[in-house]
């Protein structure tokens, strides 16, 4: 069921137009709030523990990070949004970079993976991103990350709450720590 992962490598960090994005490779964008676990998700998905840098301090990434997957796909790791401790100017620059890539650049994404915290649900900034993605007709997969932090009795309700908000978009329960959802997500992204 899982699409085969043959190779995964860091390519480069960018802050604007780049020839790699003009290539014929499929682009899969990963977006979510700061501290939602994007880097851990990419590492677990690719089975490369140190591929995407993780940090205990949220809001560190201020660039778009490109990873080459199977020599034919680009994983595009966008900076996290909604981190309140950066300066207003830094927050605006991150927001502009995200919106430029997703909505203004003309680059086509095969899929956009919106990562939310299963324990918290969709925050206001998550909802704003979801509505912007829908408004621009993006093919969205919502990943309910950190599902392992929920009590088993609360998982069903948490997932139903997320699904009710996102509507028809696919919601995948995920845990990088417990390897939950990796096969399903990789299958959806590489097939």
N, C-alpha and C positions, 0 to 999 in steps of 0.2 A: 504493500500500500504506500509506503514512503518512497518518494522520488529519490533516486540515488544522488548522494552528495559525493562528488569526485574530488573537488578541490575548493578551497576558500583561502583568500589572501587579502591582506590590507593593500589598497591601491594608493590612495592619497587623501589629503584633506583639502577642501576647496572653499572659497568664499564667493564664488561667482561663476560665470560661464567657463566651461572647460571642455576640451576636445573629447575627453572620456565620455562625457554626457551626450556628445554628438554621434558616438559610435552606435552601431546597430544592436547593441546588447539590450535585453529587457531590463528595465529599471523597476526595482521594488523598493519603495520608500518606507521607512520606519519612523513613526512620529509618536510623541507622547510627552506628558509632563516631565519636568526634571525629577529625578529620583523614582521613576516608575519602573526602572529596570531594563531599559532598552539594550544597554551593552551586555548585560547578563543574558538577556533573551537571545541576542545575536550570537553570543559565544556558545550557548547551549544548542541553538539551532544548527550551528555549523560544526559543533563538537570540537571547537578550538577555544580552550579556556582563556587564552590571552589575546584573541584576535581583536576584539573591541575593548578599549580601555575602560575599566570600571573605576569609579571614584567614590569615596565615602562622602565627598562634598558635592551636593547637587549643583547643577548650573555651570559646570566646568567647561563643557563642550560649547564652543562658539563658532564651529565650522561644520560643514557638511562632510561627513566621512564616507568614502567610497570603498567597498569591498568587492572583489571579483569572485564570483561563485561559478564553479564549473566552466570557467572561461567564456560563458555565454550570457551571464546574468550579472547585473550590478545591484548589490544591496546598498541603498542610500540611507545612511544613518543621519537623520536631521537633528539639530540641537533640541534639547528639551525646552518646552515652553512653561510659563507660569511660575518661574522661580523668582520669588519676591526680594531676595537679598541683594541681587545685583543692582547697579545703578539704573535709573530710569532709561538713560541713554543705551546702556548695554542691553536691557530688556527689549527696547525698541529695535535695536540692530538685529537681535536674534529673531524677533518677530518678522522683520522685513526680509531676512534671509530665508526663513521658512516659507513665507508667502510668495517670495520671488520664485523659489524653486518649484513649489507645488502649483501655483496659479498664474504666474506671469512669464515664466521662462520659455514656455513652449515645449519643454521636455515632457514626453509622455511616460507615465508610470503604468506598468502592467497591473500593479496592485499597490495600494497604500495600506500599511498595517498600522492601525491606531491602537496603541497600547494603553490600557487603563488599569488601575489598581483594583483588583476584584474586591478587596476589603473596603475600599472607600467608595467605589462606584464612580460614575462620571461626575467630575467636578464641573464647575461653570466653564473653565477654560477647555476641558475635554468636549463639552457640548458645543462650544463655539467652533472648535476645530472640526468636529463631526459635521455640523451644519454647513461649514465652508466647503468641506470635501464633497458633501452631497450636492451642494449648489453648483459645484464645478464638475459634477457627474463622474467622480472618481470611483473606481472599483475598490471598495473598502472591505477589509477584514478587521474585526475588532478582537483584540486579544485581551482577555481578562487575566492579567498577570498576578503573580503571587497568590494563586489559588490555595497553595499549601498553608497559608497563614490563616485561612478561615477554618472554623470548626466544621466538621462534616455536616452537621445539622443545618448550617447556614449557607452552604454552597448553592443549593438549589434556588433558594430565594434571591441570593446575590446575583446569580446568573440570569434569573427571570427579570429582575429589576433592570439589569444592563440591557437585556434583549428588548424589553418594553421601550426603552429610550432609543435604542439604535434602529429599531424597526426591522426591516428585511435583511439587513447586513448580517453576515455570518459572525457569530461570537464563539471564540475558541477558549475554553478554560486552559490556563497555562501555568506551569511552574518550572523555572530554570533549575531550581534546587532539586526538585523531585522528578525531573524529566517527564512532566505531564504536558501533553499537547504538542510535543516537538514533531512527532511523526505526521500528525494531521496538518499542522501548519506548513511544514516543509512540502508536503504533498500538494497543498493548495497553491504554494508559491512557485513550485518548479514544474507543474504539469499544465 
